[in-house]
Amino acid sequence: MAKLYSKNLKSEQINMNPKTETIDFLLSYSKSLSVLDYNNLKFETLLN
């Protein structure tokens, strides 16, 4: 017989909050990213 290996996720709440350093890094990266469309080409540059 097949065994069931799944867990009941509602009974095990996992705290998945990101660190503030991670949020700051992603926000600063997204602010400095610039995408330019030219003749069906995409150029991505970091404006640092």
Buried (B, 14 or more C-beta within 10 A) or exposed (E): EEEEEEEEEEEEEEEEEEEEEEEEEEEEEEEEEEEEEEEEEEEEEEEE
